[in-house]
Amino acid sequence: MSTISYLTRIEFGAGEIARLPDLLAELGIRRPLLATDAGIVASGLVARVTDRLPAATVFDATPANPTEDAVTAAHALYRAEGCDGIVGLGGGSSLDLAKAVRLLTGHEGPLEQYTAVAGGARRIHGRICPMIAVPTTAGTGSEVGRAAVIITAAGRKLGIVSPFMLPSIALCDPELTYGLPPRLTAATGMDAISHCLETYMAPAFNPPAEAIALHGLDCGLAALERAVADGTDRNARRDMMVCALEGALAFQKGLGAVHALTHPLGAIRELNLHHGTLNAVLMPAVLRFNRPAIGGKWDLLAKRMGGAPDQIVAALNARIGMPPGLTGLGVTEAMMETVAHAAPNDHCHATNPRLATPEEYLAILR
């Protein structure tokens, strides 16, 4: 077991879920709201947790791309049951929903006023309930992220970003990922790898974040195919959770064009596309687009990855079964044009090393 203090407190290790009741007591939480989704319930993980937490109230209606309606419903349940803290259990969607519910414990809605593009950070304060984030995938790293990405009531997928959004404790137990199916292991793993790549390329000066991102990238590239092939490979599952954790620890530095595109793509409700899958599909094209702007970083990545970064990522996508393009996911030309014009308004656009116009975003999508 290791205790790490970087941005927030992290408890990492196989079997650490057994410590959840003690950690809740340490935070003074007696009646937690457990925010999760139906898939986690079906997997048996919710029962495994609630067996230890008899006073917990479960909200299991988190959508694949969390919405403001779902956040509002979860918050109403939190208030009705007299809850005094939150446990987020699941992938990035459940953790982001939990963080948004936590925000509402000290702030009035609607959520759009707190989004980054609306200058919402200055409206967010720390007078909110405590929260423990328990990831069941190795992908988003939301357990140590300062953002919650939510589809607002207006239909926009936007980030709410503030240091106050960081969970009180991240409880990272690789054993909770052992049952993740190969396809979801692949998609969430590419999400983590995309975080490491994008934050390394982001132009801000932050050497510690870059070092963390590169170590996470090494872990992810070495472990992902093994985790996809054998979900019970303890070392591969551990290293993928490290990759996800470090990608998110590092992306405090900023992300980029991949996420500026995947956020509006994820807001297309009739498709309900998986975030990590989108990141995987878009990453090679964005790497090629960024190459003229990142200088020696391209050469360092090529040396570390064993070849041209865009080609390495494309080949990895093919080996782990990621889709070859967006059209196979149902994305139409009209949708691409809408997304291309929405991307410059996303909070990740400004931290890409090469700022894209709507026309360039459209070319990347095509």
SULUR-V766941 format. One record per residue. N is the residue number from 1. PHI is phi in degrees with one decimal (NA if undefined). OMEGA is omega in radians with two decimals (NA if undefined). Layout:
((N;PHI;OMEGA) (N;PHI;OMEGA))
This chain:
((1;NA;3.11) (2;-128.5;3.00) (3;-106.7;-3.07) (4;-119.3;3.08) (5;-112.4;3.09) (6;-149.1;-3.05) (7;72.6;3.06) (8;-145.7;-3.09) (9;-83.4;-3.12) (10;-124.2;3.01) (11;-111.0;-2.96) (12;-123.7;3.01) (13;157.3;3.10) (14;-62.9;3.13) (15;86.0;-3.07) (16;-66.3;3.14) (17;-59.1;3.14) (18;-64.5;-3.12) (19;-87.2;-3.05) (20;-55.5;3.14) (21;-58.3;3.14) (22;-66.8;3.14) (23;-68.8;3.07) (24;-62.4;3.12) (25;-62.2;3.12) (26;-61.9;3.12) (27;-86.6;3.14) (28;79.6;-3.14) (29;-91.5;3.13) (30;-110.4;-3.13) (31;-128.7;-3.09) (32;-78.5;2.86) (33;-89.5;3.09) (34;-97.5;-3.12) (35;-95.1;-3.07) (36;-152.9;3.12) (37;-137.4;-3.04) (38;-62.4;3.13) (39;-64.6;3.12) (40;-68.9;3.06) (41;-61.3;-3.11) (42;-63.0;-3.13) (43;-72.5;-3.10) (44;92.5;-3.10) (45;-68.7;-3.14) (46;-63.8;3.12) (47;-62.1;3.11) (48;-61.0;3.13) (49;-82.5;-3.06) (50;-69.0;3.03) (51;-58.2;3.12) (52;-91.7;-3.04) (53;-128.8;-3.07) (54;-63.0;-3.12) (55;-92.1;-3.08) (56;-75.7;2.99) (57;-106.1;-3.04) (58;-102.4;2.91) (59;-111.5;-3.03) (60;-118.4;-3.07) (61;-106.4;3.09) (62;-69.1;3.08) (63;-73.6;3.12) (64;-59.7;2.98) (65;-118.1;-2.95) (66;-61.0;-3.08) (67;-113.8;3.08) (68;-63.7;3.10) (69;-59.6;3.13) (70;-67.0;3.10) (71;-60.5;3.14) (72;-62.2;3.13) (73;-64.8;3.13) (74;-65.8;3.12) (75;-67.1;3.09) (76;-62.5;3.09) (77;-66.9;3.09) (78;-55.0;-3.11) (79;-71.2;-3.10) (80;-64.0;-3.09) (81;-94.5;3.10) (82;65.2;-3.12) (83;-71.6;-3.12) (84;-130.0;3.11) (85;-179.6;-3.03) (86;-132.6;2.90) (87;-115.7;3.01) (88;-94.7;-3.11) (89;-127.5;3.12) (90;148.0;3.06) (91;-82.3;-3.07) (92;-60.2;-3.12) (93;-64.3;-3.14) (94;-65.8;-3.13) (95;-68.5;3.11) (96;-66.4;3.08) (97;-60.3;3.14) (98;-59.3;-3.14) (99;-67.2;3.12) (100;-70.3;3.06) (101;-62.5;3.10) (102;-57.8;3.09) (103;-57.3;-3.10) (104;-71.1;3.07) (105;-70.7;3.11) (106;-134.6;-3.08) (107;-139.7;3.05) (108;-85.2;3.04) (109;-75.1;0.03) (110;-79.7;-3.04) (111;-73.4;-3.02) (112;-59.1;-3.13) (113;-66.9;-3.13) (114;-100.4;-3.10) (115;-74.2;-3.09) (116;-62.1;-3.09) (117;-69.7;3.09) (118;-98.8;-3.10) (119;68.0;-2.99) (120;-71.6;-3.07) (121;-56.7;-3.11) (122;-69.9;3.14) (123;-93.9;-3.06) (124;-100.1;3.12) (125;-124.9;-3.05) (126;-92.6;-3.13) (127;-85.9;-3.11) (128;-132.9;-3.06) (129;-72.7;3.05) (130;-73.0;-3.08) (131;-148.1;2.97) (132;-115.1;3.12) (133;-103.6;-3.10) (134;-123.0;-3.11) (135;-75.5;3.05) (136;-114.2;3.01) (137;-128.3;3.05) (138;-112.7;-3.03) (139;-150.4;-2.95) (140;-69.7;-3.03) (141;70.2;-3.10) (142;-58.3;-3.14) (143;-63.2;3.08) (144;-124.9;3.14) (145;-94.6;3.13) (146;-93.9;-3.10) (147;-126.1;2.89) (148;-125.1;-3.13) (149;-103.9;-2.99) (150;-131.4;2.95) (151;-81.5;-3.05) (152;-74.2;3.13) (153;-58.9;3.12) (154;-82.9;3.10) (155;89.0;3.13) (156;-98.7;3.08) (157;-90.3;-2.97) (158;-131.2;3.13) (159;-96.2;2.97) (160;-101.3;-2.93) (161;-125.2;3.10) (162;-166.6;3.03) (163;-57.4;3.13) (164;-70.6;3.13) (165;-81.3;3.12) (166;-64.0;3.07) (167;-57.8;3.12) (168;-63.1;3.12) (169;-141.1;2.96) (170;-102.7;-3.13) (171;-106.6;-2.98) (172;-109.1;-3.11) (173;-118.5;-3.11) (174;-57.9;3.14) (175;-60.2;-3.12) (176;-71.0;3.13) (177;-98.3;-3.04) (178;-61.3;-3.09) (179;-89.1;-3.10) (180;-67.9;-3.11) (181;-63.8;-3.10) (182;-54.7;-3.08) (183;-63.8;3.13) (184;-73.2;3.02) (185;-58.7;-3.13) (186;-64.9;-3.06) (187;-67.3;3.14) (188;-69.5;3.10) (189;-64.6;3.09) (190;-69.5;3.02) (191;-60.1;-3.13) (192;-62.3;3.14) (193;-64.4;3.12) (194;-63.5;3.10) (195;-62.9;3.14) (196;-62.0;-3.13) (197;-66.8;-3.07) (198;-66.9;-3.10) (199;-69.7;3.07) (200;-65.2;-3.13) (201;-77.8;-3.09) (202;-56.9;-2.94) (203;-78.5;-3.09) (204;-59.7;3.11) (205;-86.5;3.14) (206;-155.4;-3.09) (207;-57.4;3.12) (208;-59.8;3.13) (209;-63.3;-3.14) (210;-66.3;3.12) (211;-64.5;3.11) (212;-63.9;-3.13) (213;-61.7;-3.13) (214;-67.3;3.08) (215;-65.7;3.09) (216;-60.8;3.11) (217;-61.8;3.10) (218;-57.5;-3.13) (219;-61.8;-3.08) (220;-65.2;-3.12) (221;-64.8;-3.12) (222;-79.2;-2.96) (223;-107.0;-2.93) (224;-61.4;-3.11) (225;-62.3;3.11) (226;-66.8;3.14) (227;-68.2;3.10) (228;-67.1;-3.08) (229;-72.9;-3.09) (230;-142.8;-3.08) (231;-65.7;3.12) (232;-98.9;3.09) (233;-67.6;-3.00) (234;-60.5;-3.10) (235;-68.6;3.13) (236;-66.2;3.12) (237;-63.9;3.09) (238;-61.0;-3.08) (239;-68.5;3.06) (240;-69.1;3.07) (241;-67.9;3.04) (242;-64.1;3.13) (243;-58.6;3.13) (244;-64.1;-3.14) (245;-62.0;-3.08) (246;-71.9;3.06) (247;-58.9;-3.13) (248;-78.2;3.04) (249;-59.1;-3.09) (250;-79.0;-3.00) (251;-76.8;2.86) (252;-58.8;3.12) (253;-71.7;-3.13) (254;127.3;3.07) (255;-108.6;-3.08) (256;-172.2;-2.95) (257;-64.7;3.11) (258;-57.3;-3.10) (259;-74.7;3.06) (260;-62.1;3.11) (261;-89.6;-3.06) (262;-70.3;3.11) (263;-64.3;3.08) (264;-68.0;3.05) (265;-63.9;3.13) (266;-69.3;3.13) (267;-84.2;3.11) (268;-75.0;-2.92) (269;-67.3;-3.10) (270;-71.8;3.11) (271;-103.2;3.13) (272;51.0;-3.02) (273;-77.8;-3.13) (274;-76.9;-3.04) (275;-60.3;-3.10) (276;-64.7;3.09) (277;-62.0;3.10) (278;-61.6;3.12) (279;-58.9;-3.14) (280;-61.0;-3.08) (281;-65.4;-3.04) (282;-83.3;-2.97) (283;-57.6;-3.13) (284;-59.4;-3.12) (285;-66.3;3.13) (286;-69.2;3.06) (287;-57.9;3.12) (288;-63.3;3.14) (289;-63.2;-3.07) (290;-80.0;-3.00) (291;-51.1;-3.12) (292;-64.5;-3.05) (293;-99.2;-3.02) (294;-105.2;2.98) (295;53.9;-3.07) (296;-66.0;3.12) (297;-63.6;3.10) (298;-61.8;-3.12) (299;-65.2;3.12) (300;-64.6;3.10) (301;-61.9;-3.13) (302;-61.5;3.13) (303;-67.3;-3.08) (304;-72.1;-3.06) (305;-90.7;3.10) (306;87.6;3.12) (307;159.1;3.14) (308;-57.3;-3.03) (309;-54.1;-3.13) (310;-64.5;3.14) (311;-70.9;3.11) (312;-63.1;-3.14) (313;-66.8;3.14) (314;-61.6;3.14) (315;-67.3;3.10) (316;-63.8;3.08) (317;-53.9;-3.09) (318;-65.0;-3.08) (319;-69.0;-3.09) (320;-100.4;2.99) (321;87.0;3.05) (322;-73.7;-3.14) (323;-61.9;-3.11) (324;-77.7;-3.10) (325;-169.0;-3.09) (326;-79.2;-3.07) (327;-63.5;3.08) (328;-66.6;3.09) (329;-92.6;3.11) (330;96.4;-3.13) (331;-78.4;-3.10) (332;-93.7;3.09) (333;-60.1;3.13) (334;-62.8;3.09) (335;-63.7;3.13) (336;-59.7;-3.14) (337;-64.0;3.11) (338;-63.9;-3.13) (339;-64.4;-3.13) (340;-60.3;3.12) (341;-83.9;3.10) (342;-83.1;-3.02) (343;-58.0;3.13) (344;-63.6;3.12) (345;-94.4;3.12) (346;-80.3;-3.07) (347;-68.7;3.12) (348;-84.5;-3.11) (349;-60.1;-2.99) (350;-68.4;-3.10) (351;-103.7;2.97) (352;-76.5;-3.09) (353;-65.6;3.11) (354;-131.6;-3.06) (355;-73.6;-3.08) (356;-95.4;2.97) (357;-83.7;3.05) (358;-55.6;-3.14) (359;-65.6;3.11) (360;-69.4;3.07) (361;-61.4;3.13) (362;-62.6;3.11) (363;-63.8;3.09) (364;-61.2;-3.14) (365;-61.4;3.14) (366;-67.2;NA))
